[in-house]
């Protein structure tokens, strides 16, 4: 009997561990965002509006002399990158492309622009190249955005 209880306990523990190893999904959200940069930086004042229902993204302000509006095209979820690892799980971060034309933000040019949700269904978004590109220091080429309502 004791052996059966130990076996059942081990099976339950295994199921809990395996069940906890899945990936959560971080999803893109509609809303108004601002670039997460230092005040006075070239991209300061850059804003982005994401409208999931209309499948539109609009960038304005900062280094842009005119607004840029692009169509949002979803990437298949099996192609979403895994990010934000924790002990037993990570996050699948939703990606949507913004067409083939580069987005020129002055010193930052994004050749094949896309949006990626940033970690655990949080409201942050990354404007980046898809597939991802990294610079010579190994950093992702792109700019992070936070909700416009976040602090000063």
Phi and psi in degrees as GROMACS dihedral restraints (atoms count N, CA, C in turn):
[ dihedral_restraints ]
;  ai    aj    ak    al  type     phi  dphi    fc
    3     4     5     6     1   -61.0    20    10
    4     5     6     7     1   -38.4    20    10
    6     7     8     9     1   -63.3    20    10
    7     8     9    10     1   -40.4    20    10
    9    10    11    12     1   -64.5    20    10
   10    11    12    13     1   -40.8    20    10
   12    13    14    15     1   -64.5    20    10
   13    14    15    16     1   -40.4    20    10
   15    16    17    18     1   -64.5    20    10
   16    17    18    19     1   -42.9    20    10
   18    19    20    21     1   -63.7    20    10
   19    20    21    22     1   -43.8    20    10
   21    22    23    24     1   -64.1    20    10
   22    23    24    25     1   -42.5    20    10
   24    25    26    27     1   -61.5    20    10
   25    26    27    28     1   -42.2    20    10
   27    28    29    30     1   -65.1    20    10
   28    29    30    31     1   -40.9    20    10
   30    31    32    33     1   -64.0    20    10
   31    32    33    34     1   -43.5    20    10
   33    34    35    36     1   -63.2    20    10
   34    35    36    37     1   -42.8    20    10
   36    37    38    39     1   -62.7    20    10
   37    38    39    40     1   -40.9    20    10
   39    40    41    42     1   -62.8    20    10
   40    41    42    43     1   -42.4    20    10
   42    43    44    45     1   -63.3    20    10
   43    44    45    46     1   -40.9    20    10
   45    46    47    48     1   -64.4    20    10
   46    47    48    49     1   -41.8    20    10
   48    49    50    51     1   -66.0    20    10
   49    50    51    52     1   -45.9    20    10
   51    52    53    54     1   -65.9    20    10
   52    53    54    55     1   -42.4    20    10
   54    55    56    57     1   -63.8    20    10
   55    56    57    58     1   -30.0    20    10
   57    58    59    60     1   -82.5    20    10
   58    59    60    61     1    -3.2    20    10
   60    61    62    63     1   -92.8    20    10
   61    62    63    64     1    -2.3    20    10
   63    64    65    66     1   -70.2    20    10
   64    65    66    67     1   168.4    20    10
   66    67    68    69     1   -99.2    20    10
   67    68    69    70     1   135.8    20    10
   69    70    71    72     1   -79.3    20    10
   70    71    72    73     1   166.1    20    10
   72    73    74    75     1  -113.3    20    10
   73    74    75    76     1   129.5    20    10
   75    76    77    78     1  -100.1    20    10
   76    77    78    79     1   119.7    20    10
   78    79    80    81     1  -108.5    20    10
   79    80    81    82     1   146.9    20    10
   81    82    83    84     1   -68.7    20    10
   82    83    84    85     1   142.6    20    10
   84    85    86    87     1  -123.3    20    10
   85    86    87    88     1   151.8    20    10
   87    88    89    90     1   -71.5    20    10
   88    89    90    91     1   150.3    20    10
   90    91    92    93     1   153.6    20    10
   91    92    93    94     1  -179.5    20    10
   93    94    95    96     1  -104.3    20    10
   94    95    96    97     1   133.7    20    10
   96    97    98    99     1  -130.7    20    10
   97    98    99   100     1   159.3    20    10
   99   100   101   102     1  -131.0    20    10
  100   101   102   103     1   150.2    20    10
  102   103   104   105     1   -63.2    20    10
  103   104   105   106     1   136.6    20    10
  105   106   107   108     1   -87.6    20    10
  106   107   108   109     1    83.6    20    10
  108   109   110   111     1  -135.9    20    10
  109   110   111   112     1   163.8    20    10
  111   112   113   114     1   -69.0    20    10
  112   113   114   115     1   145.7    20    10
  114   115   116   117     1   -56.4    20    10
  115   116   117   118     1   138.4    20    10
  117   118   119   120     1    88.4    20    10
  118   119   120   121     1   -11.8    20    10
  120   121   122   123     1   -69.0    20    10
  121   122   123   124     1   158.1    20    10
  123   124   125   126     1   -54.9    20    10
  124   125   126   127     1   -36.1    20    10
  126   127   128   129     1   -91.2    20    10
  127   128   129   130     1     3.2    20    10
  129   130   131   132     1   -59.5    20    10
  130   131   132   133     1   136.9    20    10
  132   133   134   135     1    88.9    20    10
  133   134   135   136     1    -5.6    20    10
  135   136   137   138     1   -73.4    20    10
  136   137   138   139     1   126.7    20    10
  138   139   140   141     1  -123.3    20    10
  139   140   141   142     1   160.6    20    10
  141   142   143   144     1  -143.0    20    10
  142   143   144   145     1   134.9    20    10
  144   145   146   147     1  -113.3    20    10
  145   146   147   148     1   126.3    20    10
  147   148   149   150     1  -110.7    20    10
  148   149   150   151     1   125.5    20    10
  150   151   152   153     1  -122.5    20    10
  151   152   153   154     1    97.0    20    10
  153   154   155   156     1   -62.0    20    10
  154   155   156   157     1   -40.8    20    10
  156   157   158   159     1   -63.2    20    10
  157   158   159   160     1   -43.8    20    10
  159   160   161   162     1   -85.2    20    10
  160   161   162   163     1    -7.0    20    10
  162   163   164   165     1    55.6    20    10
  163   164   165   166     1    48.6    20    10
  165   166   167   168     1  -130.5    20    10
  166   167   168   169     1   146.0    20    10
  168   169   170   171     1  -130.3    20    10
  169   170   171   172     1   132.7    20    10
  171   172   173   174     1  -126.5    20    10
  172   173   174   175     1   127.5    20    10
  174   175   176   177     1  -106.7    20    10
  175   176   177   178     1   140.3    20    10
  177   178   179   180     1  -155.1    20    10
  178   179   180   181     1   167.2    20    10
  180   181   182   183     1    76.6    20    10
  181   182   183   184     1  -166.3    20    10
  183   184   185   186     1    55.9    20    10
  184   185   186   187     1  -130.6    20    10
  186   187   188   189     1   -79.5    20    10
  187   188   189   190     1    -2.7    20    10
  189   190   191   192     1   -83.2    20    10
  190   191   192   193     1   131.1    20    10
  192   193   194   195     1   -83.8    20    10
  193   194   195   196     1   -21.0    20    10
  195   196   197   198     1  -142.6    20    10
  196   197   198   199     1   153.6    20    10
  198   199   200   201     1   -65.6    20    10
  199   200   201   202     1   150.5    20    10
  201   202   203   204     1  -117.8    20    10
  202   203   204   205     1   125.6    20    10
  204   205   206   207     1  -119.2    20    10
  205   206   207   208     1   133.6    20    10
  207   208   209   210     1  -134.4    20    10
  208   209   210   211     1   155.5    20    10
  210   211   212   213     1   -84.1    20    10
  211   212   213   214     1   136.3    20    10
  213   214   215   216     1   -90.7    20    10
  214   215   216   217     1   120.7    20    10
  216   217   218   219     1  -118.6    20    10
  217   218   219   220     1   117.5    20    10
  219   220   221   222     1   -66.0    20    10
  220   221   222   223     1   143.5    20    10
  222   223   224   225     1   -97.6    20    10
  223   224   225   226     1   139.4    20    10
  225   226   227   228     1   -54.4    20    10
  226   227   228   229     1   136.0    20    10
  228   229   230   231     1   -60.3    20    10
  229   230   231   232     1   -24.1    20    10
  231   232   233   234     1   -70.3    20    10
  232   233   234   235     1   -12.9    20    10
  234   235   236   237     1   -99.1    20    10
  235   236   237   238     1    -1.5    20    10
  237   238   239   240     1   -67.1    20    10
  238   239   240   241     1   141.0    20    10
  240   241   242   243     1   -76.1    20    10
  241   242   243   244     1   152.3    20    10
  243   244   245   246     1   -91.6    20    10
  244   245   246   247     1   131.6    20    10
  246   247   248   249     1  -137.8    20    10
  247   248   249   250     1   175.8    20    10
  249   250   251   252     1    52.7    20    10
  250   251   252   253     1    57.4    20    10
  252   253   254   255     1   -64.2    20    10
  253   254   255   256     1   142.1    20    10
  255   256   257   258     1  -122.7    20    10
  256   257   258   259     1  -168.7    20    10
  258   259   260   261     1   -55.8    20    10
  259   260   261   262     1   -47.6    20    10
  261   262   263   264     1  -126.0    20    10
  262   263   264   265     1     3.9    20    10
  264   265   266   267     1  -154.0    20    10
  265   266   267   268     1   172.2    20    10
  267   268   269   270     1  -141.9    20    10
  268   269   270   271     1  -176.4    20    10
  270   271   272   273     1  -117.1    20    10
  271   272   273   274     1   132.3    20    10
  273   274   275   276     1   -86.2    20    10
  274   275   276   277     1   118.7    20    10
  276   277   278   279     1   -99.3    20    10
  277   278   279   280     1   119.1    20    10
  279   280   281   282     1   -60.5    20    10
  280   281   282   283     1   141.9    20    10
  282   283   284   285     1  -128.3    20    10
  283   284   285   286     1   140.5    20    10
  285   286   287   288     1  -136.4    20    10
  286   287   288   289     1   132.2    20    10
  288   289   290   291     1   -83.9    20    10
  289   290   291   292     1   160.6    20    10
  291   292   293   294     1  -122.8    20    10
  292   293   294   295     1    36.9    20    10
  294   295   296   297     1    89.3    20    10
  295   296   297   298     1   179.2    20    10
  297   298   299   300     1   -93.4    20    10
  298   299   300   301     1   -20.9    20    10
  300   301   302   303     1   -72.2    20    10
  301   302   303   304     1   135.1    20    10
  303   304   305   306     1   -62.7    20    10
  304   305   306   307     1   155.5    20    10
  306   307   308   309     1  -108.8    20    10
  307   308   309   310     1   120.6    20    10
  309   310   311   312     1   -99.9    20    10
  310   311   312   313     1   113.0    20    10
  312   313   314   315     1  -112.9    20    10
  313   314   315   316     1    38.8    20    10
  315   316   317   318     1    82.6    20    10
  316   317   318   319     1  -111.9    20    10
  318   319   320   321     1   -74.4    20    10
  319   320   321   322     1    -9.5    20    10
  321   322   323   324     1  -117.2    20    10
  322   323   324   325     1   114.6    20    10
  324   325   326   327     1  -112.9    20    10
  325   326   327   328     1   125.9    20    10
  327   328   329   330     1  -105.2    20    10
  328   329   330   331     1   107.6    20    10
  330   331   332   333     1   -67.0    20    10
  331   332   333   334     1   -44.0    20    10
  333   334   335   336     1  -127.7    20    10
  334   335   336   337     1    81.6    20    10
  336   337   338   339     1   -66.6    20    10
  337   338   339   340     1   145.7    20    10
  339   340   341   342     1  -153.2    20    10
  340   341   342   343     1   161.7    20    10
  342   343   344   345     1  -109.9    20    10
  343   344   345   346     1   143.3    20    10
  345   346   347   348     1  -130.8    20    10
  346   347   348   349     1   129.8    20    10
  348   349   350   351     1   -64.4    20    10
  349   350   351   352     1   145.5    20    10
  351   352   353   354     1  -113.6    20    10
  352   353   354   355     1   100.2    20    10
  354   355   356   357     1    61.9    20    10
  355   356   357   358     1   114.0    20    10
  357   358   359   360     1    54.5    20    10
  358   359   360   361     1    46.5    20    10
  360   361   362   363     1    60.0    20    10
  361   362   363   364     1    24.1    20    10
  363   364   365   366     1   -75.4    20    10
  364   365   366   367     1   166.6    20    10
  366   367   368   369     1   -80.8    20    10
  367   368   369   370     1    -2.4    20    10
  369   370   371   372     1   -77.1    20    10
  370   371   372   373     1   149.6    20    10
  372   373   374   375     1  -136.5    20    10
  373   374   375   376     1   146.1    20    10
  375   376   377   378     1  -116.4    20    10
  376   377   378   379     1   126.8    20    10
  378   379   380   381     1   -92.0    20    10
  379   380   381   382     1   120.1    20    10
  381   382   383   384     1  -151.0    20    10
  382   383   384   385     1   177.9    20    10
  384   385   386   387     1   -88.2    20    10
  385   386   387   388     1   143.0    20    10
  387   388   389   390     1  -128.5    20    10
  388   389   390   391     1   125.1    20    10
  390   391   392   393     1   -63.1    20    10
  391   392   393   394     1   159.1    20    10
  393   394   395   396     1   -57.9    20    10
  394   395   396   397     1   144.3    20    10
  396   397   398   399     1  -121.8    20    10
  397   398   399   400     1   149.2    20    10
  399   400   401   402     1  -122.2    20    10
  400   401   402   403     1   151.6    20    10
  402   403   404   405     1   -83.8    20    10
  403   404   405   406     1  -175.2    20    10
  405   406   407   408     1   -64.8    20    10
  406   407   408   409     1   -18.5    20    10
  408   409   410   411     1   -93.3    20    10
  409   410   411   412     1     3.5    20    10
  411   412   413   414     1    84.3    20    10
  412   413   414   415     1     9.8    20    10
  414   415   416   417     1   -89.7    20    10
  415   416   417   418     1   145.1    20    10
  417   418   419   420     1   -62.3    20    10
  418   419   420   421     1   136.1    20    10
  420   421   422   423     1   -80.7    20    10
  421   422   423   424     1   112.7    20    10
  423   424   425   426     1   164.2    20    10
  424   425   426   427     1  -173.0    20    10
  426   427   428   429     1  -139.4    20    10
  427   428   429   430     1   136.1    20    10
  429   430   431   432     1   -87.8    20    10
  430   431   432   433     1   146.3    20    10
  432   433   434   435     1  -123.8    20    10
  433   434   435   436     1   147.4    20    10
  435   436   437   438     1  -123.4    20    10
  436   437   438   439     1   161.7    20    10
  438   439   440   441     1   -57.1    20    10
  439   440   441   442     1   140.6    20    10
  441   442   443   444     1   -60.7    20    10
  442   443   444   445     1   -23.4    20    10
  444   445   446   447     1   -82.6    20    10
  445   446   447   448     1    -3.1    20    10
  447   448   449   450     1   -75.1    20    10
  448   449   450   451     1   129.7    20    10
  450   451   452   453     1    12.2    20    10
  451   452   453   454     1  -175.8    20    10
